Amino acid sequence: MTSYKDSGVDIDAQDEALREVRRIARDTYTPGVMSDIGSFGGLFRGTFEGMESPILVSSTDGVGTKLRVAQAMKIHDTVGYDLVSHCVNDILVQGARPLFFLDYYATGKLRPPVMTDVIRGMARACRENGCALIGGETAEMPGFYHDDDYDVAGFILGVVDSKNLIDGKAVREGDILLGLPSVGLHTNGYSLARKILFDKLGHDHQSILPGIGKIGEALLQPHISYLKPLLPLTDARAIHALAHITGGGLTDNVPRVLPHNLDARIKLGAWPVLPIFRFLYENGGVDTEEMLRVFNMGIGMVVIVAPADVDRVAKHFTQIAQPYYFIGNVVKGSGKVQYDAPPSGFASWIE
């Protein structure tokens, strides 16, 4: 007799993984959760106390080829954490707080310890952001993925009261740009970084670079969630716009929240470049424009604030020990980013 297991799909392994995932997920449940992992659909009670006109905000994303680094390092809990943080930030820019999260995990051969590590990272980020992990999908796909390959995607739903919605319409000429620092590549630019580090320069994940440390560990630095430092400001309507700096860098992400007749003038040199970006620039043969479009260059979130609100926003960041930089201002234009290089040029800043 031929079984499903003979074709490469192990239902027993899925059941084993699901039991552990159910236990992990329960630690993230909030009062709105009405179902358990394993139901056909996740149930969440949609009552939003204190909101006059709630708007649901959704997003979906992945972590790209950062997964290759995780697989090479055999460290799997960080990419699950990255996935949730990325999705939280994507709805935060519109003023939303997260309600619940769903995941999709696909692999060639299900390894329950690997999968549960990934889910464990998701759950940790969900707990930190007050977000319930209420369901997901596990797909074992032999012949499509290699045995030890896996991919993950995340789906998030949040809510914002209409009066607190941030849509960029409030942005005005003269507004100030504040930058909140990243701690690494977050979840973007990994294909280029890997090509430079491993294909061009011949390093491996265990190689140690001066000022950077072990390459694999540097590349697995977490994607930060900016919910805690920013949510009080969005609730207080102290922010005109937010831009999450992901794929496309500052060049492509800041214009997403600008009116068509305004530009963001960003002062290169206004914040320190992380060593990993400096190394990639100096050794990768990547030009300036490409660096600024592929990598976040050390800024994970851009906060656009009216001049009258700058002091209270800066005071808030100082009180909670959130680092920030004044990185530019809003000027007349056509909905793009202008860069002001340091007097001695881009290379002097990044080097």
Phi and psi in degrees as a GROMACS rama.xvg file:
@    title "Ramachandran Plot"
@    xaxis  label "Phi"
@    yaxis  label "Psi"
@TYPE xy
-95.6373  133.166  THR-2
-114.857  167.221  SER-3
-60.3556  -36.5633  TYR-4
-63.3352  -34.2084  LYS-5
-62.9871  -26.9449  ASP-6
-85.8857  -5.54674  SER-7
110.808  0.680234  GLY-8
-108.518  120.926  VAL-9
-108.5  99.669  ASP-10
-65.2167  -34.9129  ILE-11
-63.9395  -39.3035  ASP-12
-64.7479  -37.7499  ALA-13
-63.6125  -41.8137  GLN-14
-64.4883  -39.4953  ASP-15
-61.8422  -46.6574  GLU-16
-63.7414  -40.5226  ALA-17
-63.1738  -37.4641  LEU-18
-60.3697  -43.011  ARG-19
-71.4379  -39.304  GLU-20
-61.9653  -40.6609  VAL-21
-59.6132  -42.4915  ARG-22
-65.3543  -43.6013  ARG-23
-63.5635  -44.3762  ILE-24
-65.4063  -35.1208  ALA-25
-59.003  -28.7533  ARG-26
-68.8461  -12.5568  ASP-27
-99.8627  -5.82309  THR-28
-63.9197  138.743  TYR-29
-110.253  170.753  THR-30
-57.6484  -22.1098  PRO-31
-78.0576  -14.3368  GLY-32
-72.4572  131.121  VAL-33
-121.499  2.57217  MET-34
-138.057  170.874  SER-35
-113.698  160.455  ASP-36
-58.7117  134.976  ILE-37
112.538  -15.8457  GLY-38
-70.5599  160.112  SER-39
-66.5823  -31.6775  PHE-40
-137.839  148.538  GLY-41
-85.2081  133.341  GLY-42
-105.782  134.329  LEU-43
-140.682  128.354  PHE-44
-74.8821  119.801  ARG-45
-90.8525  60.403  GLY-46
-111.749  126.521  THR-47
-122.63  85.138  PHE-48
-62.5599  137.957  GLU-49
85.7699  -5.88546  GLY-50
-99.7187  130.308  MET-51
-79.6272  -38.6914  GLU-52
-146.955  80.0882  SER-53
-68.9864  139.022  PRO-54
-119.3  128.938  ILE-55
-83.0482  138.171  LEU-56
-127.076  127.852  VAL-57
-125.155  159.254  SER-58
-160.076  159.642  SER-59
-142.562  147.171  THR-60
-163.666  176.717  ASP-61
-133.422  -168.481  GLY-62
-120.071  9.1828  VAL-63
61.9546  -149.661  GLY-64
-81.7721  9.04849  THR-65
-59.0173  -24.2526  LYS-66
-59.9441  -34.5835  LEU-67
-62.5635  -37.2502  ARG-68
-67.8999  -44.8738  VAL-69
-59.544  -42.0609  ALA-70
-67.591  -39.5839  GLN-71
-67.7777  -36.3726  ALA-72
-85.3595  -9.90075  MET-73
56.5999  37.7086  LYS-74
-121.753  112.988  ILE-75
-115.746  -14.3164  HIS-76
-76.8068  -20.8584  ASP-77
-73.5102  -34.6049  THR-78
-70.2033  -30.8869  VAL-79
-65.5266  -39.8698  GLY-80
-63.2821  -44.3869  TYR-81
-58.1188  -43.1468  ASP-82
-60.2616  -47.5273  LEU-83
-65.1234  -45.8512  VAL-84
-58.7749  -43.7848  SER-85
-58.9325  -48.0228  HIS-86
-66.2596  -38.9451  CYS-87
-59.3801  -45.1896  VAL-88
-63.593  -36.1198  ASN-89
-65.7171  -32.0235  ASP-90
-91.5263  -22.594  ILE-91
-61.0391  -34.8764  LEU-92
-63.2328  -15.1212  VAL-93
-104.504  11.5527  GLN-94
89.6364  7.05753  GLY-95
-89.0372  144.982  ALA-96
-101.244  144.524  ARG-97
-73.9743  146.511  PRO-98
-107.952  -56.1581  LEU-99
-150.367  164.416  PHE-100
-134.51  141.032  PHE-101
-124.711  150.688  LEU-102
-128.678  158.21  ASP-103
-126.421  123.362  TYR-104
-123.582  118.828  TYR-105
-123.083  141.011  ALA-106
-152.997  163.28  THR-107
-77.7002  -43.2102  GLY-108
-138.921  120.719  LYS-109
-67.3929  121.133  LEU-110
-110.731  99.577  ARG-111
-51.2608  -41.3372  PRO-112
-63.0417  -35.7977  PRO-113
-68.2478  -48.1909  VAL-114
-60.3145  -44.5303  MET-115
-68.5159  -29.8025  THR-116
-62.733  -44.7388  ASP-117
-60.0242  -46.9648  VAL-118
-65.8046  -35.9061  ILE-119
-61.1914  -39.3404  ARG-120
-65.3638  -40.5624  GLY-121
-59.7472  -45.831  MET-122
-63.2274  -38.7954  ALA-123
-61.6152  -44.9362  ARG-124
-67.6144  -37.4006  ALA-125
-61.4548  -44.5743  CYS-126
-61.3085  -43.3729  ARG-127
-63.7822  -27.0504  GLU-128
-107.507  10.3923  ASN-129
63.7262  35.0591  GLY-130
-118.168  131.255  CYS-131
-88.6842  132.441  ALA-132
-88.9577  102.523  LEU-133
-109.719  0.591376  ILE-134
171.746  179.746  GLY-135
174.509  -169.836  GLY-136
-138.833  135.343  GLU-137
-113.906  124.633  THR-138
-123.174  117.42  ALA-139
-97.7977  116.897  GLU-140
-129.585  71.8829  MET-141
-61.8064  140.558  PRO-142
88.8114  -16.8295  GLY-143
-101.664  -46.5357  PHE-144
-108.939  151.189  TYR-145
-66.7413  159.803  HIS-146
-50.8014  -47.3124  ASP-147
-94.0132  1.76198  ASP-148
-78.3578  147.117  ASP-149
-149.299  159.114  TYR-150
-133.766  149.702  ASP-151
-134.515  147.382  VAL-152
-139.413  154.114  ALA-153
-128.345  150.668  GLY-154
-133.535  126.285  PHE-155
-126.424  147.088  ILE-156
-128.493  130.972  LEU-157
-132.429  -179.318  GLY-158
-142.34  145.711  VAL-159
-141.623  141.075  VAL-160
-70.6462  139.203  ASP-161
-55.7871  -31.9669  SER-162
-69.7624  -19.6184  LYS-163
-103.18  2.97999  ASN-164
-60.8064  133.746  LEU-165
-108.878  115.858  ILE-166
-129.164  7.74255  ASP-167
84.7237  -8.28308  GLY-168
-68.4069  -19.226  LYS-169
-84.6997  -8.53511  ALA-170
-64.1282  134.245  VAL-171
-131.631  156.381  ARG-172
-56.6924  134.563  GLU-173
96.9072  -11.956  GLY-174
-59.4828  154.296  ASP-175
-103.442  140.016  ILE-176
-102.14  123.176  LEU-177
-110.423  140.584  LEU-178
-113.21  130.17  GLY-179
-98.1555  130.125  LEU-180
-70.5573  149.224  PRO-181
-91.4513  175.558  SER-182
-117.394  5.10423  VAL-183
172  -152.053  GLY-184
-73.938  -11.738  LEU-185
58.6994  -108.37  HIS-186
-130.319  25.444  THR-187
-135.75  147.723  ASN-188
89.9294  8.75169  GLY-189
-70.3073  -32.2721  TYR-190
-63.7457  -42.356  SER-191
-70.3714  -44.5955  LEU-192
-59.7069  -43.2419  ALA-193
-66.754  -37.5739  ARG-194
-62.644  -42.0226  LYS-195
-69.4062  -52.0753  ILE-196
-70.0154  -41.9843  LEU-197
-100.638  -44.8109  PHE-198
-79.8616  -48.0622  ASP-199
-79.1839  -47.4776  LYS-200
-94.214  -14.1687  LEU-201
77.093  15.8766  GLY-202
-74.9982  168.055  HIS-203
-124.881  -179.877  ASP-204
-67.6447  -18.8066  HIS-205
-93.6748  -6.03785  GLN-206
-61.8034  143.295  SER-207
-110.238  127.311  ILE-208
-111.614  139.543  LEU-209
-57.5877  131.903  PRO-210
78.2952  -7.34315  GLY-211
-118.165  -40.6307  ILE-212
91.9384  -156.672  GLY-213
-66.7768  127.805  LYS-214
-57.1213  -46.7387  ILE-215
-59.0722  -41.568  GLY-216
-68.4884  -38.6752  GLU-217
-62.916  -39.3963  ALA-218
-74.3829  -18.8551  LEU-219
-95.8181  9.70665  LEU-220
-54.6072  139.964  GLN-221
-71.102  155.113  PRO-222
-80.8395  121.431  HIS-223
-79.2336  140.76  ILE-224
-92.3022  133.907  SER-225
-103.221  15.3599  TYR-226
-61.145  -50.7341  LEU-227
-62.2627  -45.2414  LYS-228
-71.8752  -24.3814  PRO-229
-102.04  -26.7251  LEU-230
-59.5315  -40.9074  LEU-231
-59.6881  -32.4882  PRO-232
-76.159  -36.3445  LEU-233
-69.2193  -38.3246  THR-234
-65.1631  -31.6486  ASP-235
-86.8151  2.4643  ALA-236
53.4057  44.3819  ARG-237
-97.3277  3.03268  ALA-238
-123.848  134.503  ILE-239
-85.3284  -34.4465  HIS-240
-164.066  157.952  ALA-241
-133.388  143.053  LEU-242
-130.537  117.646  ALA-243
-80.7704  122.678  HIS-244
-91.0023  96.0759  ILE-245
-119.246  -141.369  THR-246
-58.0654  128.968  GLY-247
107.118  -13.4757  GLY-248
61.8059  -161.992  GLY-249
-63.109  -36.2534  LEU-250
-58.0012  -42.9847  THR-251
-101.724  -21.5865  ASP-252
-88.6503  -37.4508  ASN-253
-62.9677  -41.0259  VAL-254
-60.2077  -19.384  PRO-255
-64.6519  -18.7193  ARG-256
-117.447  14.9296  VAL-257
-101.568  141.066  LEU-258
-61.2936  156.627  PRO-259
-64.9664  -17.8649  HIS-260
-105.238  13.3122  ASN-261
-129.73  148.985  LEU-262
-116.56  159.217  ASP-263
-103.562  118.014  ALA-264
-95.3541  112.794  ARG-265
-107.645  130.713  ILE-266
-93.6142  102.695  LYS-267
-65.3991  136.503  LEU-268
101.303  -6.17905  GLY-269
-80.3389  -8.5518  ALA-270
-144.37  157.031  TRP-271
-77.2137  140.972  PRO-272
-82.7045  133.815  VAL-273
-67.5441  146.183  LEU-274
-54.8827  -34.9843  PRO-275
-63.9402  -38.0629  ILE-276
-71.2742  -37.2785  PHE-277
-61.7647  -43.2773  ARG-278
-64.6229  -43.8298  PHE-279
-63.2184  -38.3649  LEU-280
-68.3471  -46.9093  TYR-281
-70.6355  -27.5251  GLU-282
-114.158  -7.05116  ASN-283
-100.747  -10.8072  GLY-284
67.0732  31.1272  GLY-285
-96.266  133.351  VAL-286
-79.7523  169.473  ASP-287
-58.1323  -50.0551  THR-288
-60.7049  -38.2506  GLU-289
-68.4417  -40.5314  GLU-290
-57.4147  -43.5342  MET-291
-75.1706  -17.4491  LEU-292
-96.8884  -23.5495  ARG-293
-94.953  -42.2093  VAL-294
-109.721  157.618  PHE-295
-78.0048  -13.0927  ASN-296
59.0282  22.3902  MET-297
101.392  0.965996  GLY-298
-119.732  118.145  ILE-299
-95.1228  -23.8882  GLY-300
-148.768  134.625  MET-301
-106.625  129.99  VAL-302
-112.412  122.018  VAL-303
-105.04  122.078  ILE-304
-131.409  143.643  VAL-305
-65.6483  146.055  ALA-306
-53.1994  -36.2104  PRO-307
-68.4632  -19.3167  ALA-308
-103.647  -1.92621  ASP-309
-60.1767  -43.8523  VAL-310
-62.6203  -43.976  ASP-311
-71.5653  -32.3537  ARG-312
-68.5353  -44.7653  VAL-313
-63.2938  -38.7835  ALA-314
-64.0605  -41.2662  LYS-315
-60.0645  -47.4704  HIS-316
-61.9786  -39.9735  PHE-317
-65.5016  -41.4078  THR-318
-64.2685  -32.579  GLN-319
-99.8848  8.89675  ILE-320
60.4205  37.6589  ALA-321
-93.2172  113.931  GLN-322
-62.8202  146.793  PRO-323
-155.533  161.56  TYR-324
-136.234  143.608  TYR-325
-80.1512  112.595  PHE-326
-115.55  -1.34909  ILE-327
162.285  -162.196  GLY-328
-154.206  169.396  ASN-329
-96.7179  131.755  VAL-330
-131.458  168.456  VAL-331
-62.652  146.611  LYS-332
176.855  -141.752  GLY-333
-138.97  29.3456  SER-334
83.1074  38.5441  GLY-335
-138.001  -178.638  LYS-336
-101.69  131.8  VAL-337
-105.954  138.278  GLN-338
-109.736  129.968  TYR-339
-100.731  108.395  ASP-340
-77.5209  153.529  ALA-341
-58.2843  155.144  PRO-342
-51.047  -34.2838  PRO-343
-91.6563  5.21818  SER-344
100.54  166.053  GLY-345
-59.5633  -43.5847  PHE-346
-59.8586  -36.1937  ALA-347
-68.0195  -31.5614  SER-348
-71.3966  -49.6328  TRP-349
-76.6207  -24.3152  ILE-350
